[in-house]
Amino acid sequence: MHEEALMRDLRRKVEELSRGAGGAAILRASVALGPLAHVDEPRLRQLWARAMAGGPAEAAVLEVELLPSPTDPRAASLLLRTVTFGPAAVRPSPPSSVRDG
């Protein structure tokens, strides 16, 4: 349950950043993962892939920085550090019908 809440929050943040960048796709995202965040790196990567599916960060490379100290004030956190944008997603227009006149 906690993991899903973390991923919903991340998805919301990357979508907001993408909208602010004119609908740009996110190519790379960097996060900091605290040792008390209730998720380990392999599980985070699985959850990321599922949570970002169909959104602007679907194909993003996820970079994870592991925070080492459980006494760090951010030890229970998953922090979105940076994102790298690509071109805005271009949606193909539907084919138009051509009529013989």
N, C-alpha and C positions, 0 to 999 in steps of 0.2 A: 504494500500500500504506500509506504514512504517512498519507495523507488519510483512508483508511478507519478506521485506528486512532484518529485524532482524533475522527471522527464516532461511533464506537462508544463512546468515552469520554464524549463529550457526551450521547449518548442515555442511557447508564447514569446519568449525573448527573441529568439532568432527570427520569428515571423515579423515581429515589430521592427527589428533592425532591417530586415529585408524591405519592408514597406517604406521605411525611412530612406532607403537607398533606391527608391524607384522600382521596387520589385526585383532587385538583383538577386541572383542565386548566390548562395554562400558556398564557397569552394573549400574553406578550411575553417575550423573552429578550434579554439584552444580553451581548455578548462583546467582548473585546479581542483584536485580531489583530496579532501582531508581524510585522515586515517579513521575518523569517527563518523564518516558520512553514511554509514549503513549500506554501502555498495562498494564492491571492489572493481578494479579496472576492467577485467574481462566481462563482468556482468554489466558494467556501465556501457561498454561498447555494444553489447547485444541490445540493451535498452535504447541506446542512441539510435541505432539502425532502425529499430521498430518505430520509435517515436517520431523520427524525422521523415519517414516514408511519406511521399506525396507532397512534401513541403519544400521550401526554398533551400533547405540544408540536406536534402535527400542524398545527394552525392558528395557531401562535404567530407573531407578527411578530418578525423577527430584526433587532436593532439591532447594528451593527458599528462599533466604535471602532478606528480604525487607529492603532497605536502607531508614531510616526514614526522613532524612532532605532534603527538596527541595533546600537548599543552599550548599549541598555537591557537590563537583566538578563532581561527578559521577551520579548526580541526574537524568540525561536524558539518562542513560546508561542501557544496559543489558550486564552484564559481565559474561563470562564463568570462573568460579573460579577453579574448580577441576573436574577431571574425574577419575573414578575407572574402571580399565580394568578387563575383564575376559579372558578366553581362546580364542584363535583365532577361528574365525568361521570356522567350518569344513563343507565343502560342500560335500555331498555324491557323489561318482563317479557313472556314469551311469552304469546300469547293463550290464555285458558282456554276450554275447551269448555263449552257450556251445554247441559244436558239438560232435555228436557221431562219432567215427572214425573208 
